Amino acid sequence: MAMRYFRRMRIATLIRRNLIWLCLVALYGTAQASDCANRGRYLYTQLSQTPTVMEPRGWVSRIFRESVAALEDCPTDEVMWYVLLRSVELVGAFPFHIGGTEIQGLRAAADLGSQRASGSVRIATVRARAWHTTDTARAAVALDPSYTPARVALASVLLDQAEVHQARTILENVSDLDHVPGGYTLLARSRLLTGDFEGAISAAAKERASMLSTLEPHILPDMTAIRDAREIAGQAYLAKQKYTRAAELLLDAAVRGSNTARLAIVRANPPFRVALTQLLNSPNLPRQSRAFLRDLLRR
């Protein structure tokens, strides 16, 4: 009897210990999940504040390092992966390591992020921008057809594949395009390529007004999008034979690095060349722009 009693007591003790251990594991898992969620929200908030800081590149680089470290403890946290991918998309920081895996570029980082958080439309959209293929863009849209950045990524791919009308249809039906840096520039390009010059000018002007949106965190105004918007508007004014405004916009885009704008100036027809010469002689033209324009007109 005594042996049977002690045997039961030992089994009961083992059961209690196992129950306590399971409870502790569950509590630890809950606490860890809560900690991961808090760290993710903190990093996202930090990234969203980028447009307000004095040194945005340094700010984002710090957030990148913190997100890499955080993912060691929270390897499947969607918010942390999104912050990491947006950080490297903005400033680049290759190579780096996550969980012993060396990441050599944005595509590899986005692929790994998509594996760890497969249902995330935000991460899929970064992956679509990294690969810039129809398959990756459509996969992002399929996860959430209402997510504007995914639709813009698909339209961007279609434009580059000369599917202009499809791209324009997508962009024209996006109600919150001002929340995506470069979105209005893409709309302006699609309108220009379909012969809607007034529409292209209107969309390009809106790009400059949309730069401080934080739906998709970024570093201050996207100067590439602004340059391209002015290039497109300049081309539209040129097509409308409004040479004075075309000269101003295309010179500005050329100074910012647009090869298309530079070629338009170098190959200017006689009426456009007259407008460019008048701009060259304007007392309001900055010295650097004047020297740049003079050099282009000599070619």
Backbone as CSV, one residue per row, in Angstrom:
resi,resn,N_x,N_y,N_z,CA_x,CA_y,CA_z,C_x,C_y,C_z
1,MET,0.830,-1.207,0.000,0.000,0.000,0.000,0.863,1.255,0.000
2,ALA,1.898,1.218,0.858,2.775,2.393,0.967,3.483,2.660,-0.349
3,MET,3.959,1.574,-0.980,4.643,1.747,-2.264,3.708,2.332,-3.314
4,ARG,2.450,1.848,-3.314,1.479,2.358,-4.280,1.178,3.839,-4.005
5,TYR,1.119,4.202,-2.718,0.846,5.593,-2.335,1.973,6.509,-2.809
6,PHE,3.221,6.093,-2.504,4.358,6.936,-2.897,4.479,7.054,-4.421
7,ARG,4.128,5.940,-5.089,4.159,5.981,-6.552,3.162,7.004,-7.094
8,ARG,1.963,7.037,-6.531,0.948,8.010,-6.950,1.387,9.438,-6.649
9,MET,1.998,9.597,-5.458,2.468,10.930,-5.083,3.542,11.428,-6.058
10,ARG,4.445,10.516,-6.448,5.501,10.924,-7.376,4.926,11.292,-8.732
11,ILE,3.941,10.532,-9.212,3.302,10.841,-10.487,2.596,12.182,-10.411
12,ALA,1.901,12.421,-9.293,1.202,13.700,-9.112,2.179,14.865,-9.094
13,THR,3.323,14.641,-8.440,4.349,15.699,-8.388,4.899,15.989,-9.772
14,LEU,5.160,14.931,-10.527,5.671,15.119,-11.894,4.656,15.851,-12.763
15,ILE,3.382,15.501,-12.586,2.342,16.180,-13.357,2.292,17.655,-13.006
16,ARG,2.372,17.962,-11.701,2.341,19.371,-11.276,3.532,20.129,-11.850
17,ARG,4.716,19.490,-11.793,5.917,20.151,-12.317,5.791,20.409,-13.819
18,ASN,5.252,19.430,-14.527,5.080,19.613,-15.975,4.075,20.713,-16.291
19,LEU,2.996,20.738,-15.482,2.003,21.790,-15.682,2.593,23.159,-15.414
20,ILE,3.380,23.263,-14.351,4.034,24.540,-14.023,4.995,24.934,-15.148
21,TRP,5.750,23.935,-15.642,6.702,24.219,-16.726,5.974,24.688,-17.976
22,LEU,4.880,24.027,-18.330,4.104,24.420,-19.504,3.523,25.816,-19.337
23,CYS,3.056,26.127,-18.134,2.523,27.476,-17.874,3.602,28.532,-18.022
24,LEU,4.797,28.196,-17.506,5.905,29.156,-17.620,6.300,29.362,-19.076
25,VAL,6.322,28.261,-19.839,6.638,28.376,-21.263,5.612,29.238,-21.977
26,ALA,4.335,29.005,-21.652,3.268,29.790,-22.286,3.381,31.260,-21.913
27,LEU,3.648,31.518,-20.629,3.791,32.906,-20.189,4.988,33.570,-20.852
28,TYR,6.097,32.792,-20.962,7.287,33.339,-21.615,7.011,33.655,-23.080
29,GLY,6.299,32.719,-23.739,5.956,32.947,-25.148,5.075,34.166,-25.319
30,THR,4.099,34.341,-24.430,3.222,35.506,-24.493,4.002,36.783,-24.248
31,ALA,4.879,36.743,-23.238,5.689,37.931,-22.925,6.621,38.270,-24.076
32,GLN,7.218,37.218,-24.697,8.131,37.461,-25.816,7.380,38.044,-27.006
33,ALA,6.173,37.515,-27.280,5.374,38.049,-28.382,5.011,39.504,-28.132
34,SER,4.650,39.794,-26.872,4.315,41.173,-26.522,5.524,42.084,-26.680
35,ASP,6.691,41.578,-26.249,7.921,42.368,-26.376,8.256,42.611,-27.842
36,CYS,8.094,41.588,-28.683,8.363,41.741,-30.115,7.433,42.780,-30.727
37,ALA,6.159,42.722,-30.354,5.198,43.682,-30.896,5.564,45.105,-30.489
38,ASN,5.973,45.282,-29.237,6.350,46.617,-28.758,7.601,47.121,-29.470
39,ARG,8.578,46.248,-29.638,9.807,46.652,-30.329,9.525,46.987,-31.794
40,GLY,8.647,46.203,-32.415,8.283,46.479,-33.799,7.609,47.823,-33.945
41,ARG,6.658,48.116,-33.050,5.961,49.411,-33.109,6.938,50.565,-32.893
42,TYR,7.877,50.371,-31.972,8.873,51.414,-31.707,9.712,51.695,-32.954
43,LEU,10.201,50.636,-33.596,11.039,50.817,-34.784,10.251,51.460,-35.925
44,TYR,8.994,51.060,-36.091,8.178,51.653,-37.153,7.954,53.142,-36.885
45,THR,7.689,53.484,-35.632,7.500,54.892,-35.276,8.763,55.691,-35.559
46,GLN,9.908,55.103,-35.213,11.176,55.772,-35.487,11.360,56.013,-36.979
47,LEU,11.073,55.003,-37.792,11.227,55.151,-39.243,10.273,56.214,-39.784
48,SER,9.068,56.270,-39.252,8.086,57.248,-39.717,8.498,58.681,-39.408
49,GLN,9.389,58.851,-38.442,9.850,60.191,-38.066,11.003,60.681,-38.933
50,THR,11.452,59.864,-39.861,12.617,60.206,-40.689,12.521,61.571,-41.363
51,PRO,11.351,61.960,-41.942,11.304,63.250,-42.631,11.549,64.465,-41.731
52,THR,11.507,64.273,-40.406,11.632,65.423,-39.499,13.035,65.583,-38.924
53,VAL,13.958,64.651,-39.197,15.266,64.697,-38.547,16.274,65.444,-39.411
54,MET,17.379,65.850,-38.767,18.395,66.644,-39.449,19.267,65.792,-40.376
55,GLU,19.600,64.574,-39.968,20.463,63.700,-40.764,19.727,62.390,-41.053
56,PRO,18.867,62.385,-42.077,18.014,61.213,-42.320,18.757,59.924,-42.613
57,ARG,19.867,59.999,-43.340,20.577,58.765,-43.675,21.146,58.103,-42.425
58,GLY,21.734,58.890,-41.558,22.253,58.346,-40.307,21.147,57.797,-39.426
59,TRP,20.020,58.482,-39.426,18.852,58.064,-38.649,18.361,56.696,-39.130
60,VAL,18.201,56.543,-40.432,17.703,55.286,-40.983,18.742,54.174,-40.821
61,SER,20.009,54.500,-40.934,21.051,53.492,-40.739,21.003,52.934,-39.315
62,ARG,20.740,53.807,-38.338,20.611,53.339,-36.949,19.406,52.413,-36.811
63,ILE,18.278,52.802,-37.419,17.070,51.974,-37.359,17.329,50.617,-38.012
64,PHE,18.070,50.614,-39.117,18.425,49.362,-39.783,19.176,48.442,-38.834
65,ARG,20.200,48.968,-38.155,20.996,48.139,-37.242,20.137,47.594,-36.105
66,GLU,19.249,48.437,-35.584,18.382,48.000,-34.492,17.393,46.932,-34.955
67,SER,16.902,47.049,-36.170,15.949,46.058,-36.667,16.630,44.725,-36.931
68,VAL,17.878,44.741,-37.412,18.627,43.500,-37.602,18.799,42.790,-36.267
69,ALA,19.182,43.552,-35.235,19.361,42.963,-33.909,18.042,42.439,-33.356
70,ALA,16.963,43.178,-33.557,15.650,42.776,-33.035,15.158,41.497,-33.697
71,LEU,15.455,41.310,-34.975,14.993,40.124,-35.695,15.695,38.851,-35.225
72,GLU,16.817,38.989,-34.554,17.459,37.807,-33.969,16.567,37.209,-32.888
73,ASP,15.849,38.068,-32.161,14.945,37.598,-31.107,13.532,37.361,-31.626
74,CYS,13.167,38.040,-32.692,11.792,37.960,-33.220,11.852,37.697,-34.725
75,PRO,12.274,36.502,-35.132,12.591,36.245,-36.543,11.415,36.265,-37.507
76,THR,10.179,36.236,-37.002,9.019,36.234,-37.904,8.133,37.452,-37.714
77,ASP,8.618,38.466,-37.006,7.794,39.653,-36.759,7.649,40.482,-38.040
78,GLU,6.424,40.641,-38.518,6.168,41.319,-39.793,6.594,42.780,-39.765
79,VAL,6.310,43.473,-38.670,6.640,44.896,-38.598,8.141,45.100,-38.656
80,MET,8.882,44.273,-37.913,10.348,44.407,-37.931,10.915,44.130,-39.319
81,TRP,10.383,43.128,-39.985,10.856,42.832,-41.338,10.564,43.992,-42.282
82,TYR,9.387,44.577,-42.127,9.051,45.700,-42.996,9.989,46.876,-42.745
83,VAL,10.245,47.177,-41.471,11.153,48.275,-41.129,12.553,47.994,-41.686
84,LEU,13.012,46.761,-41.527,14.335,46.408,-42.052,14.389,46.607,-43.563
85,LEU,13.397,46.090,-44.278,13.419,46.173,-45.738,13.297,47.604,-46.223
86,ARG,12.451,48.398,-45.581,12.344,49.805,-45.970,13.651,50.539,-45.691
87,SER,14.305,50.177,-44.600,15.573,50.831,-44.255,16.637,50.547,-45.306
88,VAL,16.776,49.270,-45.683,17.811,48.958,-46.670,17.403,49.438,-48.049
89,GLU,16.100,49.531,-48.302,15.632,50.071,-49.577,16.009,51.543,-49.689
90,LEU,16.008,52.229,-48.558,16.282,53.664,-48.558,17.772,53.989,-48.552
91,VAL,18.548,53.275,-47.738,19.953,53.652,-47.600,20.926,52.577,-48.045
92,GLY,20.471,51.324,-48.199,21.391,50.257,-48.566,22.373,49.974,-47.437
93,ALA,22.641,48.727,-47.152,23.565,48.396,-46.059,24.086,46.978,-46.247
94,PHE,24.590,46.684,-47.404,24.972,45.312,-47.725,26.491,45.157,-47.716
95,PRO,26.937,43.917,-47.379,26.134,42.782,-46.897,25.856,42.909,-45.404
96,PHE,24.864,42.143,-44.918,24.616,42.026,-43.487,24.121,40.614,-43.204
97,HIS,24.057,40.253,-41.925,23.699,38.888,-41.547,22.431,38.866,-40.695
98,ILE,21.579,37.880,-40.964,20.403,37.612,-40.137,20.346,36.117,-39.871
99,GLY,20.434,35.768,-38.593,20.359,34.359,-38.229,21.399,33.501,-38.918
100,GLY,22.588,34.038,-39.106,23.649,33.286,-39.750,23.615,33.304,-41.263
101,THR,22.598,33.965,-41.843,22.486,34.060,-43.298,23.034,35.401,-43.773
102,GLU,23.959,35.365,-44.719,24.499,36.606,-45.260,23.580,37.122,-46.360
103,ILE,23.202,38.387,-46.241,22.317,39.030,-47.214,23.149,39.974,-48.066
104,GLN,23.162,39.731,-49.390,24.016,40.491,-50.289,23.300,41.652,-50.979
105,GLY,21.962,41.638,-51.019,21.245,42.696,-51.725,19.791,42.745,-51.313
106,LEU,19.083,43.765,-51.816,17.681,43.963,-51.440,16.815,42.789,-51.873
107,ARG,17.084,42.219,-53.040,16.266,41.096,-53.498,16.345,39.915,-52.538
108,ALA,17.561,39.594,-52.107,17.741,38.481,-51.165,17.065,38.795,-49.842
109,ALA,17.188,40.028,-49.385,16.552,40.431,-48.127,15.034,40.331,-48.233
110,ALA,14.486,40.795,-49.346,13.034,40.754,-49.540,12.534,39.318,-49.677
111,ASP,13.311,38.465,-50.328,12.927,37.057,-50.435,12.855,36.402,-49.057
112,LEU,13.862,36.667,-48.231,13.878,36.090,-46.887,12.733,36.652,-46.049
113,GLY,12.492,37.952,-46.157,11.384,38.560,-45.433,10.049,37.976,-45.840
114,SER,9.887,37.713,-47.125,8.640,37.129,-47.618,8.451,35.697,-47.118
115,GLN,9.547,34.987,-46.932,9.456,33.630,-46.371,9.061,33.675,-44.902
116,ARG,9.627,34.634,-44.168,9.354,34.711,-42.733,7.981,35.304,-42.428
117,ALA,7.486,36.175,-43.292,6.167,36.807,-43.091,5.407,36.733,-44.409
118,SER,5.028,35.529,-44.764,4.506,35.262,-46.105,3.183,35.951,-46.419
119,GLY,2.430,36.326,-45.417,1.135,36.946,-45.681,1.161,38.457,-45.710
120,SER,2.332,39.059,-45.642,2.437,40.508,-45.559,2.457,41.163,-46.935
121,VAL,1.449,41.976,-47.223,1.418,42.698,-48.495,2.500,43.771,-48.531
122,ARG,2.830,44.338,-47.369,3.865,45.380,-47.351,5.221,44.803,-47.748
123,ILE,5.553,43.666,-47.197,6.832,43.042,-47.526,6.829,42.548,-48.969
124,ALA,5.711,41.997,-49.405,5.598,41.550,-50.798,5.757,42.717,-51.766
125,THR,5.294,43.908,-51.358,5.415,45.087,-52.215,6.863,45.544,-52.324
126,VAL,7.588,45.517,-51.213,9.020,45.837,-51.276,9.725,44.833,-52.183
127,ARG,9.342,43.576,-52.073,9.933,42.536,-52.933,9.610,42.818,-54.403
128,ALA,8.389,43.261,-54.674,8.008,43.582,-56.056,8.841,44.735,-56.595
129,ARG,9.086,45.735,-55.767,9.931,46.854,-56.215,11.374,46.393,-56.435
130,ALA,11.842,45.472,-55.591,13.223,44.998,-55.709,13.423,44.190,-56.997
131,TRP,12.497,43.279,-57.282,12.631,42.414,-58.459,12.089,43.073,-59.720
132,HIS,11.085,43.930,-59.574,10.492,44.675,-60.685,10.046,43.739,-61.809
133,THR,9.287,42.716,-61.424,8.738,41.779,-62.398,7.220,41.727,-62.254
134,THR,6.571,41.304,-63.318,5.109,41.191,-63.275,4.666,40.187,-62.223
135,ASP,5.375,39.062,-62.122,4.986,38.016,-61.175,5.027,38.514,-59.729
136,THR,6.126,39.163,-59.346,6.230,39.623,-57.957,5.224,40.735,-57.670
137,ALA,4.991,41.609,-58.644,4.035,42.696,-58.442,2.605,42.173,-58.328
138,ARG,2.251,41.231,-59.190,0.900,40.659,-59.125,0.707,39.847,-57.848
139,ALA,1.771,39.203,-57.381,1.683,38.451,-56.127,1.393,39.388,-54.963
140,ALA,2.007,40.574,-54.977,1.747,41.551,-53.913,0.304,42.043,-53.973
141,VAL,-0.164,42.379,-55.160,-1.542,42.852,-55.319,-2.537,41.779,-54.893
142,ALA,-2.219,40.528,-55.181,-3.125,39.430,-54.829,-3.323,39.319,-53.319
143,LEU,-2.301,39.671,-52.548,-2.427,39.604,-51.093,-3.422,40.633,-50.567
144,ASP,-3.456,41.811,-51.190,-4.407,42.857,-50.787,-4.585,43.829,-51.948
145,PRO,-5.620,43.627,-52.768,-5.827,44.490,-53.937,-6.078,45.950,-53.592
146,SER,-6.389,46.255,-52.344,-6.657,47.643,-51.954,-5.392,48.387,-51.517
147,TYR,-4.268,47.687,-51.404,-3.040,48.316,-50.905,-2.385,49.116,-52.027
148,THR,-2.428,50.423,-51.899,-1.983,51.320,-52.966,-0.536,51.090,-53.407
149,PRO,0.448,50.998,-52.498,1.831,50.797,-52.963,2.009,49.558,-53.828
150,ALA,1.246,48.491,-53.558,1.346,47.286,-54.394,0.823,47.569,-55.798
151,ARG,-0.280,48.287,-55.902,-0.843,48.618,-57.213,0.091,49.542,-57.989
152,VAL,0.721,50.473,-57.283,1.677,51.369,-57.935,2.890,50.583,-58.426
153,ALA,3.352,49.615,-57.637,4.486,48.781,-58.058,4.140,48.012,-59.327
154,LEU,2.918,47.494,-59.412,2.491,46.771,-60.618,2.427,47.720,-61.813
155,ALA,1.879,48.903,-61.613,1.795,49.883,-62.704,3.184,50.269,-63.205
156,SER,4.137,50.390,-62.294,5.511,50.732,-62.675,6.106,49.662,-63.587
157,VAL,5.890,48.394,-63.242,6.383,47.294,-64.079,5.713,47.329,-65.450
158,LEU,4.406,47.521,-65.470,3.670,47.540,-66.732,4.134,48.691,-67.630
159,LEU,4.420,49.842,-67.051,4.921,50.972,-67.840,6.246,50.616,-68.502
160,ASP,7.129,49.976,-67.752,8.431,49.602,-68.304,8.310,48.510,-69.357
161,GLN,7.200,47.779,-69.348,6.970,46.738,-70.350,6.088,47.243,-71.495
162,ALA,5.908,48.561,-71.562,5.131,49.217,-72.619,3.645,48.875,-72.571
163,GLU,3.173,48.405,-71.428,1.737,48.174,-71.234,1.137,49.447,-70.657
164,VAL,1.197,50.519,-71.452,0.894,51.860,-70.948,-0.562,52.002,-70.530
165,HIS,-1.475,51.511,-71.339,-2.897,51.683,-71.039,-3.296,50.913,-69.776
166,GLN,-2.742,49.712,-69.603,-3.020,48.963,-68.376,-2.505,49.710,-67.158
167,ALA,-1.284,50.233,-67.277,-0.700,50.969,-66.162,-1.527,52.198,-65.830
168,ARG,-1.953,52.929,-66.855,-2.737,54.131,-66.608,-4.074,53.788,-65.959
169,THR,-4.707,52.720,-66.402,-5.985,52.314,-65.812,-5.829,52.046,-64.317
170,ILE,-4.759,51.353,-63.955,-4.513,51.080,-62.529,-4.328,52.371,-61.759
171,LEU,-3.482,53.264,-62.275,-3.142,54.492,-61.560,-4.320,55.461,-61.480
172,GLU,-5.114,55.517,-62.524,-6.271,56.414,-62.519,-7.316,55.982,-61.480
173,ASN,-7.296,54.699,-61.121,-8.288,54.179,-60.187,-7.776,54.077,-58.754
174,VAL,-6.611,54.655,-58.491,-6.081,54.704,-57.133,-6.509,56.020,-56.499
175,SER,-7.226,55.944,-55.398,-7.789,57.150,-54.786,-6.795,57.880,-53.883
176,ASP,-5.787,57.173,-53.382,-4.838,57.797,-52.447,-3.415,57.765,-53.007
177,LEU,-3.274,58.130,-54.260,-1.978,58.088,-54.932,-0.981,59.050,-54.299
178,ASP,-1.489,60.101,-53.661,-0.591,61.076,-53.046,0.170,60.496,-51.858
179,HIS,-0.218,59.313,-51.380,0.474,58.696,-50.250,1.704,57.903,-50.671
180,VAL,1.934,57.751,-51.965,3.059,56.935,-52.426,4.040,57.805,-53.199
181,PRO,5.235,58.041,-52.669,6.228,58.828,-53.398,6.483,58.249,-54.785
182,GLY,6.402,59.092,-55.791,6.606,58.649,-57.165,5.338,58.208,-57.859
183,GLY,4.240,58.104,-57.123,2.989,57.640,-57.715,2.444,58.584,-58.763
184,TYR,2.435,59.887,-58.451,1.929,60.849,-59.430,2.866,60.993,-60.621
185,THR,4.151,60.768,-60.410,5.087,60.803,-61.529,4.774,59.675,-62.511
186,LEU,4.466,58.487,-61.985,4.085,57.375,-62.859,2.791,57.676,-63.605
187,LEU,1.819,58.275,-62.903,0.572,58.647,-63.564,0.839,59.678,-64.657
188,ALA,1.691,60.652,-64.361,2.038,61.665,-65.355,2.679,61.024,-66.584
189,ARG,3.566,60.050,-66.366,4.224,59.385,-67.491,3.213,58.601,-68.327
190,SER,2.290,57.923,-67.661,1.289,57.147,-68.408,0.391,58.067,-69.228
191,ARG,0.079,59.231,-68.685,-0.740,60.188,-69.431,0.040,60.781,-70.597
192,LEU,1.308,61.084,-70.376,2.142,61.620,-71.457,2.227,60.629,-72.612
193,LEU,2.447,59.365,-72.289,2.613,58.341,-73.313,1.316,58.015,-74.048
194,THR,0.187,58.396,-73.471,-1.101,58.190,-74.145,-1.633,59.491,-74.752
195,GLY,-0.779,60.526,-74.811,-1.136,61.760,-75.499,-1.950,62.750,-74.692
196,ASP,-2.115,62.508,-73.394,-2.869,63.430,-72.538,-1.887,64.398,-71.885
197,PHE,-1.532,65.450,-72.630,-0.485,66.355,-72.162,-0.937,67.209,-70.979
198,GLU,-2.156,67.698,-71.010,-2.667,68.483,-69.881,-2.734,67.622,-68.621
199,GLY,-3.179,66.379,-68.786,-3.246,65.462,-67.653,-1.874,65.153,-67.087
200,ALA,-0.885,65.034,-67.961,0.482,64.774,-67.516,1.015,65.940,-66.703
201,ILE,0.761,67.148,-67.166,1.209,68.346,-66.447,0.553,68.422,-65.077
202,SER,-0.739,68.138,-65.018,-1.476,68.185,-63.757,-0.948,67.161,-62.759
203,ALA,-0.723,65.930,-63.210,-0.231,64.883,-62.316,1.187,65.182,-61.844
204,ALA,2.031,65.681,-62.740,3.413,66.003,-62.369,3.451,67.080,-61.301
205,ALA,2.559,68.056,-61.383,2.515,69.116,-60.383,2.129,68.563,-59.011
206,LYS,1.277,67.557,-58.973,0.843,66.981,-57.704,1.963,66.190,-57.037
207,GLU,2.891,65.666,-57.818,3.997,64.900,-57.218,4.773,65.756,-56.235
208,ARG,4.980,67.002,-56.549,5.752,67.866,-55.667,5.015,68.157,-54.370
209,ALA,3.708,67.986,-54.357,2.932,68.282,-53.164,2.723,67.066,-52.280
210,SER,3.229,65.908,-52.691,2.911,64.679,-51.960,4.103,64.087,-51.222
211,MET,5.195,64.818,-51.118,6.430,64.206,-50.676,6.506,63.866,-49.187
212,LEU,5.724,64.540,-48.324,5.872,64.310,-46.893,4.837,63.344,-46.325
213,SER,4.217,62.553,-47.183,3.283,61.519,-46.710,4.041,60.437,-45.957
214,THR,3.400,59.843,-44.937,4.080,58.819,-44.151,3.386,57.464,-44.196
215,LEU,2.428,57.262,-45.133,1.837,55.927,-45.276,2.928,54.913,-45.584
216,GLU,3.871,55.319,-46.390,5.008,54.477,-46.755,6.258,55.274,-46.375
217,PRO,6.814,55.048,-45.169,7.909,55.894,-44.674,9.064,56.002,-45.663
218,HIS,9.632,57.181,-45.772,10.721,57.403,-46.708,11.579,58.554,-46.215
219,ILE,12.627,58.873,-46.935,13.545,59.938,-46.529,13.193,61.230,-47.240
220,LEU,12.520,62.119,-46.578,12.245,63.443,-47.117,11.753,63.365,-48.566
221,PRO,11.723,64.472,-49.291,11.255,64.396,-50.677,12.117,63.461,-51.532
222,ASP,11.450,62.673,-52.350,12.145,61.771,-53.276,12.615,62.616,-54.461
223,MET,13.893,62.976,-54.460,14.394,63.896,-55.471,14.359,63.273,-56.867
224,THR,14.455,61.955,-56.949,14.353,61.303,-58.254,12.950,61.466,-58.821
225,ALA,11.940,61.283,-57.963,10.553,61.443,-58.408,10.283,62.883,-58.833
226,ILE,10.823,63.843,-58.087,10.637,65.249,-58.436,11.308,65.556,-59.769
227,ARG,12.530,65.063,-59.942,13.244,65.266,-61.214,12.447,64.700,-62.379
228,ASP,11.963,63.468,-62.222,11.221,62.824,-63.304,9.894,63.533,-63.574
229,ALA,9.256,64.031,-62.505,8.001,64.762,-62.685,8.232,66.023,-63.514
230,ARG,9.310,66.720,-63.264,9.608,67.940,-64.027,10.020,67.613,-65.456
231,GLU,10.715,66.510,-65.614,11.068,66.071,-66.968,9.808,65.794,-67.785
232,ILE,8.862,65.078,-67.182,7.621,64.725,-67.876,6.796,65.960,-68.187
233,ALA,6.680,66.864,-67.204,5.926,68.095,-67.437,6.576,68.913,-68.547
234,GLY,7.920,68.967,-68.559,8.628,69.685,-69.616,8.359,69.093,-70.980
235,GLN,8.340,67.773,-71.065,8.033,67.110,-72.340,6.605,67.412,-72.795
236,ALA,5.687,67.462,-71.828,4.291,67.755,-72.165,4.149,69.189,-72.683
237,TYR,4.813,70.138,-72.022,4.774,71.525,-72.497,5.429,71.642,-73.869
238,LEU,6.479,70.885,-74.100,7.152,70.902,-75.395,6.214,70.383,-76.483
239,ALA,5.481,69.314,-76.171,4.522,68.765,-77.133,3.403,69.759,-77.433
240,LYS,3.075,70.596,-76.441,2.031,71.617,-76.625,2.596,72.900,-77.241
241,GLN,3.895,72.888,-77.542,4.599,74.026,-78.131,4.602,75.248,-77.211
242,LYS,4.594,75.001,-75.935,4.749,76.072,-74.941,6.209,76.046,-74.503
243,TYR,7.020,76.662,-75.333,8.461,76.481,-75.247,9.110,77.123,-74.028
244,THR,8.604,78.251,-73.589,9.224,78.927,-72.446,9.157,78.067,-71.191
245,ARG,7.958,77.542,-70.896,7.800,76.695,-69.711,8.532,75.372,-69.900
246,ALA,8.530,74.848,-71.108,9.256,73.609,-71.387,10.743,73.790,-71.115
247,ALA,11.291,74.947,-71.517,12.709,75.216,-71.309,13.048,75.242,-69.816
248,GLU,12.203,75.888,-69.018,12.460,75.990,-67.579,12.446,74.613,-66.911
249,LEU,11.433,73.826,-67.233,11.289,72.527,-66.582,12.341,71.523,-67.038
250,LEU,12.619,71.501,-68.333,13.592,70.542,-68.831,15.006,70.889,-68.380
251,LEU,15.318,72.172,-68.277,16.635,72.544,-67.754,16.756,72.113,-66.296
252,ASP,15.703,72.353,-65.512,15.732,71.960,-64.106,15.927,70.452,-63.979
253,ALA,15.214,69.672,-64.792,15.345,68.215,-64.756,16.739,67.783,-65.198
254,ALA,17.286,68.468,-66.209,18.621,68.127,-66.704,19.678,68.388,-65.640
255,VAL,19.567,69.510,-64.958,20.503,69.829,-63.885,20.439,68.775,-62.785
256,ARG,19.243,68.216,-62.551,19.055,67.186,-61.530,19.492,65.796,-61.994
257,GLY,19.915,65.692,-63.262,20.464,64.416,-63.720,19.662,63.678,-64.764
258,SER,18.637,64.300,-65.329,17.808,63.621,-66.326,18.489,63.615,-67.693
259,ASN,18.831,62.430,-68.183,19.428,62.318,-69.515,18.414,62.637,-70.608
260,THR,17.155,62.278,-70.369,16.104,62.575,-71.341,15.968,64.079,-71.533
261,ALA,16.003,64.817,-70.435,15.896,66.275,-70.520,17.116,66.871,-71.220
262,ARG,18.280,66.331,-70.945,19.497,66.825,-71.608,19.418,66.627,-73.118
263,LEU,18.983,65.465,-73.541,18.859,65.200,-74.980,17.838,66.122,-75.627
264,ALA,16.746,66.397,-74.913,15.719,67.289,-75.456,16.288,68.680,-75.701
265,ILE,17.185,69.117,-74.828,17.811,70.439,-74.986,18.848,70.413,-76.119
266,VAL,19.671,69.364,-76.127,20.714,69.268,-77.153,20.097,69.185,-78.549
267,ARG,18.969,68.493,-78.672,18.325,68.293,-79.968,17.182,69.277,-80.217
268,ALA,17.198,70.387,-79.544,16.095,71.356,-79.633,15.863,71.824,-81.067
269,ASN,14.565,71.873,-81.449,14.225,72.453,-82.750,14.348,73.976,-82.659
270,PRO,14.320,74.695,-83.785,14.551,76.143,-83.754,13.672,76.926,-82.779
271,PRO,12.340,76.725,-82.732,11.534,77.506,-81.772,11.911,77.216,-80.321
272,PHE,12.187,75.961,-80.022,12.558,75.609,-78.647,13.938,76.175,-78.313
273,ARG,14.822,76.198,-79.298,16.165,76.746,-79.071,16.102,78.237,-78.768
274,VAL,15.166,78.935,-79.405,14.983,80.367,-79.108,14.603,80.549,-77.645
275,ALA,13.672,79.715,-77.158,13.248,79.805,-75.757,14.399,79.473,-74.813
276,LEU,15.208,78.501,-75.180,16.356,78.147,-74.352,17.381,79.271,-74.306
277,THR,17.579,79.938,-75.439,18.518,81.067,-75.490,18.016,82.222,-74.628
278,GLN,16.718,82.473,-74.670,16.126,83.507,-73.823,16.309,83.168,-72.347
279,LEU,16.139,81.890,-72.015,16.341,81.456,-70.629,17.799,81.630,-70.216
280,LEU,18.723,81.328,-71.137,20.149,81.486,-70.857,20.490,82.924,-70.502
281,ASN,19.809,83.871,-71.148,20.090,85.292,-70.925,19.274,85.907,-69.799
282,SER,18.450,85.102,-69.144,17.626,85.619,-68.051,18.488,85.935,-66.830
283,PRO,18.318,87.120,-66.235,19.114,87.469,-65.057,18.747,86.643,-63.830
284,ASN,17.598,85.976,-63.874,17.147,85.186,-62.716,17.673,83.755,-62.717
285,LEU,18.340,83.366,-63.796,18.845,81.998,-63.886,20.088,81.849,-63.013
286,PRO,20.106,80.859,-62.106,21.288,80.650,-61.259,22.544,80.409,-62.087
287,ARG,23.684,80.812,-61.553,24.946,80.725,-62.280,25.260,79.293,-62.717
288,GLN,25.057,78.329,-61.812,25.356,76.944,-62.150,24.466,76.445,-63.288
289,SER,23.193,76.796,-63.239,22.272,76.381,-64.300,22.629,77.052,-65.616
290,ARG,23.076,78.315,-65.553,23.464,79.032,-66.769,24.649,78.345,-67.442
291,ALA,25.653,77.976,-66.647,26.828,77.304,-67.212,26.445,75.953,-67.800
292,PHE,25.563,75.260,-67.116,25.119,73.951,-67.588,24.387,74.084,-68.924
293,LEU,23.471,75.053,-68.998,22.695,75.249,-70.222,23.592,75.709,-71.371
294,ARG,24.531,76.580,-71.096,25.439,77.057,-72.132,26.218,75.888,-72.736
295,ASP,26.659,74.978,-71.874,27.405,73.819,-72.358,26.530,72.926,-73.238
296,LEU,25.259,72.730,-72.855,24.367,71.888,-73.651,24.073,72.520,-75.009
297,LEU,23.907,73.816,-75.059,23.577,74.492,-76.305,24.760,74.503,-77.272
298,ARG,25.958,74.289,-76.775,27.133,74.257,-77.648,27.319,72.908,-78.316
299,ARG,26.613,71.889,-77.853,26.818,70.538,-78.380,26.125,70.354,-79.728
